[in-house]
Amino acid sequence: MATFVIEGGHKLQGSITPQGAKNEALQVLCAVLLTKETVVINNLPNILDVNNLIDLLASIGVRVEKLAKGTYAFTARELDTAYLRSADFLKKCNKLRGSVMLIGPLLARLGEVTYAKPGGDKIGRRRLDTHFQGMVNLGATFQYDQELLAYRFEGKQLKGCYMLLDEASVTGTANIVMASVLAEGTTTIYNAACEPYLQQLCKLLNNMGAKISGVGSNLLTIEGVKELHGAQHTLLPDMIEVGSFIGMAAITGSELRIKNVSYRDLGIIPDAFRRLGIRIDVDGDDLLIPAQEHYQIESFLDGSILTVADAPWPGLTPDLLSVLLVVATQAKGTVLIHQKMFESRLFFVDKLIDMGAQIILCDPHRAVVVGHDHQRQLKKNNMTSPDIRAGIAMLIAAMSAEGTSKIDHIDQIDRGYEDIEHRLNAIGAKIRREE
């Protein structure tokens, strides 16, 4: 198992470019199963979760061809139905959360799929009801196989319908959309997720011949078609990386340019950091983070303590709350971080408290952070990454701390961030990987 050794206290300088979006990649990779023709995807990040899904697609029978760095061609002409019923398929699904989005495409393409409970971050309960109910609404049946410890779905001819989702699940919406594009008739999805990456999936599907309207809203209408064809698609930059780089620059008092961020797709993210007092300038499609010795947390207009909380898009993505929490430890002022969606995502704050951060964990969902205003640096610490986002938050904390820190289990960070130590070292960080 690999470890990061981080020498803290170094300022960053220069520019950095975010990778292709991890969460978008997992969606559009599953969509290649919906056609027998070739789909070319550009700007794929070289990270564990994406590579594992590409490996899984190849095992299913998809022909995978690497055309250039970050560019792959996928041709799902013939699928290995025997492998799809194998223990190895279920084992690989179990290790990858994003594999849950194979259900919709495989059900639409083959009329059946057996699927194991997916893996992923250990951040609390992550139910699949929205995914499963969506398939049932389209006419599929499913049952749990106690012997295989897997779910079996059957739906030889899916039929469009109206459905109101019980939650605006991003992966659930993606799954239902991919199942609906080849269904008979019209499907209407209300309370659909509308994140930019879901919009990107819909754009790809429309380029493949699907008929999806309402893209960008929470009301999607899908007219089923007989078949889809090949297409090309380019991923957006990863908004979570953009936010992570903003946090790194702020907490280390560094001046940094973040290039080609697709600013219009960042939504409320820049303003969330601005509310912590961080100055962010926009230069074309780049973000400029000037060096700041101090950044002061805003209060609400009535003078009460600021609350930063996650919400479905266009609200703040929960994936950045861990970063915002760490950045707040060196701000001037106090903020309440409210993580509504996952009950285990804030448990890493005990490591920050060990580093000298002033944080009160009120309950599994809420933490009060009292900022040090850079008057007292965080101290070095030895930590273990429990998930991708906590891992990068720990890395940011260690970059600003006095002394040399260690982070174990960094394969969690590798799942979401491409070659992160070399990219950060190129702009002034001091991070070493030890196997």
C-alpha positions as CSV (number, residue, x, y, z in Angstrom):
1,M,0.0,0.0,0.0
2,A,1.4,3.4,-1.0
3,T,1.9,6.4,1.2
4,F,2.4,10.2,0.6
5,V,5.1,11.9,2.5
6,I,4.4,15.7,2.5
7,E,6.8,18.4,3.5
8,G,4.5,21.3,4.5
9,G,4.9,25.0,4.3
10,H,5.9,25.4,0.6
11,K,4.1,28.0,-1.5
12,L,2.8,27.1,-5.0
13,Q,3.4,29.2,-8.1
14,G,2.7,29.0,-11.8
15,S,-0.3,27.3,-13.4
16,I,-2.1,23.9,-13.4
17,T,-4.7,22.4,-15.6
18,P,-7.5,20.3,-14.2
19,Q,-8.0,16.7,-15.6
20,G,-11.1,15.5,-17.3
21,A,-14.1,15.1,-15.0
22,K,-14.1,11.7,-13.2
23,N,-17.8,11.7,-12.5
24,E,-18.7,12.5,-16.2
25,A,-16.2,9.8,-17.4
26,L,-18.0,7.1,-15.4
27,Q,-21.3,8.0,-17.0
28,V,-20.3,8.3,-20.6
29,L,-18.2,5.2,-20.5
30,C,-21.3,3.2,-19.5
31,A,-23.2,4.8,-22.4
32,V,-20.9,3.2,-25.0
33,L,-22.8,-0.1,-24.4
34,L,-25.9,1.4,-26.0
35,T,-24.6,1.1,-29.6
36,K,-22.7,-1.4,-31.7
37,E,-20.8,1.5,-33.4
38,T,-17.6,3.2,-32.2
39,V,-17.8,5.9,-29.6
40,V,-14.6,8.1,-29.2
41,I,-14.1,9.8,-25.8
42,N,-11.5,12.6,-25.3
43,N,-10.0,14.0,-22.1
44,L,-10.4,10.8,-20.1
45,P,-8.4,11.1,-16.8
46,N,-5.8,8.4,-16.1
47,I,-7.2,7.5,-12.6
48,L,-8.0,4.2,-10.9
49,D,-11.8,4.4,-11.1
50,V,-11.8,5.2,-14.8
51,N,-9.2,2.6,-15.6
52,N,-11.1,0.0,-13.7
53,L,-14.3,0.7,-15.6
54,I,-12.4,0.6,-18.9
55,D,-11.0,-2.8,-17.9
56,L,-14.5,-4.0,-17.0
57,L,-15.9,-2.9,-20.4
58,A,-13.1,-4.8,-22.1
59,S,-13.9,-7.9,-20.1
60,I,-17.6,-7.6,-21.2
61,G,-16.5,-7.7,-24.8
62,V,-16.1,-4.0,-25.7
63,R,-13.2,-3.4,-28.1
64,V,-11.0,-0.7,-26.5
65,E,-8.4,1.2,-28.5
66,K,-6.2,4.0,-27.1
67,L,-5.8,6.6,-29.8
68,A,-3.8,9.2,-27.8
69,K,-3.3,10.3,-24.2
70,G,-6.7,10.6,-22.8
71,T,-8.5,9.6,-26.0
72,Y,-10.0,6.1,-26.4
73,A,-12.3,4.5,-29.0
74,F,-14.9,2.0,-27.7
75,T,-16.8,-0.5,-29.9
76,A,-19.4,-2.6,-28.2
77,R,-20.3,-4.7,-31.3
78,E,-20.6,-8.0,-29.5
79,L,-21.0,-8.4,-25.7
80,D,-19.9,-11.5,-23.8
81,T,-23.2,-12.6,-22.2
82,A,-21.5,-15.6,-20.5
83,Y,-19.0,-13.3,-18.8
84,L,-21.9,-11.0,-17.7
85,R,-23.2,-13.9,-15.7
86,S,-19.8,-14.9,-14.2
87,A,-18.5,-14.5,-10.7
88,D,-15.6,-12.4,-12.0
89,F,-18.0,-9.8,-13.5
90,L,-19.8,-9.5,-10.1
91,K,-16.5,-9.3,-8.3
92,K,-15.3,-6.4,-10.5
93,C,-18.7,-4.6,-10.1
94,N,-18.4,-4.9,-6.4
95,K,-15.1,-3.0,-6.4
96,L,-16.3,0.0,-8.4
97,R,-19.2,2.3,-7.4
98,G,-19.6,3.7,-10.9
99,S,-20.4,0.2,-12.2
100,V,-23.9,0.7,-11.0
101,M,-24.6,2.7,-14.2
102,L,-24.1,-0.4,-16.3
103,I,-27.5,-1.6,-15.3
104,G,-29.5,0.8,-17.5
105,P,-27.4,0.3,-20.7
106,L,-27.2,-3.5,-20.3
107,L,-30.9,-3.8,-19.6
108,A,-31.7,-1.7,-22.6
109,R,-29.3,-3.5,-24.9
110,L,-29.8,-7.2,-23.7
111,G,-33.0,-7.2,-21.8
112,E,-31.4,-8.6,-18.7
113,V,-28.5,-8.1,-16.3
114,T,-27.2,-9.6,-13.1
115,Y,-25.4,-7.1,-10.9
116,A,-23.6,-7.2,-7.5
117,K,-23.8,-4.4,-4.9
118,P,-21.3,-1.8,-6.0
119,G,-18.2,-0.7,-4.0
120,G,-16.8,2.8,-3.7
121,D,-16.1,5.3,-0.9
122,K,-17.0,4.3,2.7
123,I,-18.9,7.6,3.4
124,G,-22.1,6.2,4.8
125,R,-25.3,4.7,3.4
126,R,-25.7,5.1,-0.4
127,R,-28.9,3.5,-1.3
128,L,-29.8,2.3,-4.8
129,D,-33.6,2.6,-4.6
130,T,-33.8,5.3,-7.2
131,H,-31.9,3.2,-9.7
132,F,-34.0,0.1,-9.1
133,Q,-37.4,1.8,-9.0
134,G,-36.5,3.6,-12.3
135,M,-36.0,0.2,-14.0
136,V,-39.2,-1.1,-12.5
137,N,-41.1,1.9,-13.7
138,L,-39.8,1.1,-17.2
139,G,-41.3,-2.4,-17.0
140,A,-38.3,-4.4,-15.7
141,T,-38.5,-6.9,-12.8
142,F,-35.7,-7.6,-10.3
143,Q,-35.0,-10.0,-7.6
144,Y,-32.2,-10.6,-5.2
145,D,-30.2,-13.9,-5.6
146,Q,-29.1,-15.0,-2.2
147,E,-26.7,-17.5,-3.6
148,L,-24.9,-15.0,-5.9
149,L,-25.4,-12.1,-3.5
150,A,-26.5,-10.1,-6.6
151,Y,-29.6,-8.5,-8.2
152,R,-31.1,-9.9,-11.3
153,F,-33.0,-7.6,-13.7
154,E,-35.2,-8.6,-16.6
155,G,-37.0,-6.4,-19.1
156,K,-37.1,-7.6,-22.7
157,Q,-39.0,-4.6,-23.9
158,L,-38.8,-1.5,-21.7
159,K,-41.7,0.9,-22.1
160,G,-41.6,4.7,-21.5
161,C,-43.6,6.2,-18.7
162,Y,-43.8,9.2,-16.4
163,M,-41.9,9.0,-13.2
164,L,-41.2,11.4,-10.2
165,L,-37.9,10.5,-8.6
166,D,-37.8,10.3,-4.8
167,E,-34.4,12.0,-4.9
168,A,-32.4,13.9,-7.5
169,S,-29.8,11.2,-7.7
170,V,-27.1,11.9,-10.4
171,T,-26.2,8.3,-11.0
172,G,-29.8,7.2,-10.7
173,T,-30.9,9.8,-13.3
174,A,-28.1,8.7,-15.6
175,N,-29.0,5.0,-15.3
176,I,-32.7,5.7,-16.0
177,V,-31.9,8.0,-19.0
178,M,-29.6,5.4,-20.5
179,A,-32.3,2.7,-20.1
180,S,-35.0,5.0,-21.5
181,V,-33.3,6.0,-24.8
182,L,-34.0,2.6,-26.3
183,A,-37.4,2.1,-24.6
184,E,-40.7,2.0,-26.5
185,G,-42.6,5.3,-26.2
186,T,-41.9,8.4,-24.2
187,T,-40.3,8.6,-20.8
188,T,-40.7,11.7,-18.6
189,I,-38.4,12.1,-15.6
190,Y,-39.3,14.8,-13.0
191,N,-37.0,15.7,-10.2
192,A,-34.1,14.6,-12.4
193,A,-30.6,15.5,-11.5
194,C,-29.3,18.3,-13.8
195,E,-25.6,18.5,-12.9
196,P,-23.3,19.5,-15.8
197,Y,-22.0,16.0,-16.1
198,L,-25.5,14.6,-16.5
199,Q,-26.1,17.3,-19.1
200,Q,-22.9,16.1,-20.9
201,L,-24.2,12.5,-20.9
202,C,-27.5,13.7,-22.5
203,K,-25.6,15.6,-25.1
204,L,-23.5,12.5,-26.0
205,L,-26.7,10.4,-26.2
206,N,-28.4,13.0,-28.4
207,N,-25.3,13.0,-30.7
208,M,-25.7,9.2,-30.8
209,G,-29.2,9.6,-32.1
210,A,-31.3,9.8,-28.9
211,K,-34.1,12.3,-28.5
212,I,-33.7,13.9,-25.1
213,S,-35.2,17.3,-24.3
214,G,-35.1,19.5,-21.2
215,V,-31.4,19.0,-20.8
216,G,-30.2,21.2,-18.0
217,S,-33.5,21.2,-16.2
218,N,-35.0,18.8,-13.6
219,L,-37.7,17.7,-16.1
220,L,-36.3,15.4,-18.9
221,T,-38.3,14.0,-21.7
222,I,-36.9,11.0,-23.7
223,E,-38.5,9.7,-26.9
224,G,-37.3,6.2,-27.4
225,V,-35.5,5.3,-30.6
226,K,-34.8,1.9,-32.2
227,E,-31.0,2.2,-32.2
228,L,-28.1,4.5,-31.5
229,H,-25.0,5.2,-33.6
230,G,-21.4,6.2,-32.9
231,A,-20.2,9.6,-31.8
232,Q,-17.4,11.7,-30.4
233,H,-17.4,13.3,-27.0
234,T,-15.0,15.5,-24.9
235,L,-15.2,15.5,-21.1
236,L,-15.5,18.8,-19.2
237,P,-12.6,19.7,-16.8
238,D,-13.2,18.2,-13.3
239,M,-14.9,20.8,-11.1
240,I,-13.8,19.0,-7.9
241,E,-10.1,19.3,-9.0
242,V,-10.7,23.0,-9.7
243,G,-12.1,23.5,-6.2
244,S,-9.2,21.5,-4.7
245,F,-6.7,23.7,-6.4
246,I,-8.4,26.8,-5.2
247,G,-8.2,25.5,-1.7
248,M,-4.5,24.6,-2.0
249,A,-3.6,28.1,-3.2
250,A,-5.6,29.8,-0.5
251,I,-4.4,27.7,2.5
252,T,-0.7,28.0,1.4
253,G,-1.0,31.7,0.7
254,S,0.0,31.1,-2.9
255,E,-0.6,32.8,-6.3
256,L,-1.9,30.2,-8.8
257,R,-3.5,30.2,-12.2
258,I,-5.9,27.3,-12.8
259,K,-6.3,26.9,-16.6
260,N,-9.2,26.0,-18.8
261,V,-11.8,25.4,-16.1
262,S,-15.0,25.8,-18.2
263,Y,-16.1,28.6,-15.8
264,R,-19.8,28.5,-16.8
265,D,-20.0,24.9,-15.7
266,L,-18.6,25.6,-12.2
267,G,-21.9,26.9,-10.9
268,I,-21.8,28.1,-7.3
269,I,-18.3,26.7,-6.5
270,P,-16.3,29.9,-6.9
271,D,-18.8,31.8,-4.8
272,A,-18.6,29.2,-2.0
273,F,-14.8,29.9,-1.8
274,R,-15.4,33.6,-2.0
275,R,-17.7,33.4,1.0
276,L,-14.7,32.1,2.9
277,G,-12.9,35.3,1.9
278,I,-10.8,33.9,-0.9
279,R,-10.3,36.2,-3.9
280,I,-10.9,34.5,-7.2
281,D,-10.4,36.5,-10.5
282,V,-11.6,35.2,-13.9
283,D,-9.3,35.7,-16.9
284,G,-11.0,34.2,-20.0
285,D,-11.6,30.6,-19.0
286,D,-8.8,30.6,-16.4
287,L,-9.1,31.3,-12.6
288,L,-6.4,33.5,-11.0
289,I,-6.0,33.0,-7.2
290,P,-3.8,35.8,-5.9
291,A,-1.6,35.3,-2.8
292,Q,-3.5,36.3,0.4
293,E,-2.1,36.5,3.9
294,H,-5.6,36.6,5.3
295,Y,-9.0,35.6,4.1
296,Q,-12.1,36.4,6.3
297,I,-15.3,34.3,6.4
298,E,-18.4,36.2,5.6
299,S,-21.4,36.3,8.0
300,F,-25.0,36.1,6.9
301,L,-26.7,39.5,6.3
302,D,-28.3,39.3,9.8
303,G,-24.9,38.8,11.4
304,S,-25.3,35.1,12.1
305,I,-22.6,32.6,11.5
306,L,-22.2,31.5,7.9
307,T,-23.4,28.0,7.0
308,V,-21.9,26.2,4.0
309,A,-24.1,23.2,3.0
310,D,-24.4,20.8,0.1
311,A,-27.4,20.6,-2.2
312,P,-28.5,19.1,-5.5
313,W,-27.3,21.1,-8.5
314,P,-27.3,24.1,-8.9
315,G,-26.5,23.9,-5.2
316,L,-23.0,23.1,-3.9
317,T,-21.6,19.7,-4.7
318,P,-21.0,17.6,-1.5
319,D,-17.6,16.5,-3.0
320,L,-16.1,19.8,-2.1
321,L,-17.2,20.2,1.5
322,S,-14.1,18.4,2.8
323,V,-11.9,20.8,1.0
324,L,-13.9,23.9,2.1
325,L,-13.7,22.6,5.7
326,V,-9.9,22.3,5.6
327,V,-9.5,25.8,4.0
328,A,-11.7,27.3,6.7
329,T,-9.2,26.2,9.4
330,Q,-6.9,29.0,8.3
331,A,-9.5,31.6,7.6
332,K,-10.5,34.5,9.9
333,G,-13.9,33.7,11.5
334,T,-16.2,30.8,12.1
335,V,-18.3,28.7,9.7
336,L,-20.7,25.8,10.1
337,I,-20.1,23.0,7.5
338,H,-23.3,21.0,7.0
339,Q,-22.8,17.7,5.0
340,K,-26.4,16.6,4.5
341,M,-26.0,13.6,2.2
342,F,-23.5,11.3,3.8
343,E,-23.3,10.5,7.5
344,S,-19.6,9.4,7.5
345,R,-18.0,12.0,5.4
346,L,-16.9,14.3,8.2
347,F,-15.4,11.7,10.5
348,F,-11.9,12.5,9.1
349,V,-11.9,15.8,11.1
350,D,-10.4,14.1,14.1
351,K,-7.2,14.0,12.1
352,L,-7.4,17.8,11.6
353,I,-8.1,18.3,15.3
354,D,-4.9,16.3,16.0
355,M,-3.1,18.8,13.7
356,G,-4.3,21.7,15.9
357,A,-7.4,22.7,13.9
358,Q,-10.3,24.1,16.0
359,I,-13.3,22.1,14.9
360,I,-16.3,21.0,16.8
361,L,-18.0,17.9,15.3
362,C,-21.6,18.5,16.3
363,D,-22.9,15.3,14.9
364,P,-22.2,13.1,11.8
365,H,-23.4,15.8,9.5
366,R,-22.3,19.1,11.0
367,A,-19.0,20.6,12.0
368,V,-18.2,24.1,13.3
369,V,-14.8,25.4,12.2
370,V,-13.1,28.3,14.0
371,G,-10.4,29.6,11.7
372,H,-6.8,30.3,12.9
373,D,-6.3,33.3,10.4
374,H,-2.8,31.9,9.7
375,Q,-1.8,32.9,13.2
376,R,-1.2,29.3,14.1
377,Q,-0.1,26.7,11.5
378,L,-1.5,23.2,11.5
379,K,1.0,20.6,12.8
380,K,2.3,17.6,11.0
381,N,0.4,14.3,11.4
382,N,0.2,10.7,10.2
383,M,-3.2,10.0,8.6
384,T,-5.1,7.4,6.6
385,S,-7.3,8.3,3.7
386,P,-10.9,6.9,4.1
387,D,-12.2,8.2,0.8
388,I,-11.2,10.2,-2.3
389,R,-12.4,13.6,-1.0
390,A,-11.2,13.3,2.6
391,G,-7.9,12.1,1.1
392,I,-7.4,15.3,-0.9
393,A,-8.5,17.4,2.0
394,M,-5.9,15.7,4.2
395,L,-3.3,16.4,1.5
396,I,-4.2,20.1,1.4
397,A,-4.0,20.2,5.2
398,A,-0.5,18.6,5.1
399,M,0.7,21.0,2.4
400,S,0.0,23.9,4.8
401,A,1.3,22.3,8.0
402,E,4.6,22.6,9.8
403,G,6.8,19.6,9.4
404,T,6.5,16.4,7.4
405,S,3.2,14.5,7.4
406,K,2.2,11.1,6.0
407,I,-1.0,9.9,4.4
408,D,-1.5,6.1,4.1
409,H,-4.0,4.3,1.8
410,I,-3.5,6.9,-1.0
411,D,-4.9,4.5,-3.6
412,Q,-8.1,6.3,-2.5
413,I,-6.7,9.6,-3.8
414,D,-5.5,7.8,-6.9
415,R,-9.0,6.8,-7.7
416,G,-10.0,10.4,-8.4
417,Y,-6.8,12.5,-9.0
418,E,-4.4,11.8,-11.9
419,D,-0.7,11.8,-11.1
420,I,-1.4,14.3,-8.4
421,E,2.0,14.4,-6.7
422,H,3.9,15.1,-9.9
423,R,1.5,17.8,-11.0
424,L,1.7,19.5,-7.6
425,N,5.4,19.2,-7.3
426,A,5.8,20.9,-10.7
427,I,4.2,24.0,-9.1
428,G,6.2,24.0,-5.8
429,A,4.8,21.3,-3.6
430,K,7.0,18.8,-1.8
431,I,5.2,15.4,-2.0
432,R,6.9,12.0,-2.2
433,R,5.2,8.6,-2.9
434,E,6.5,5.6,-0.9
435,E,5.4,2.1,-1.7
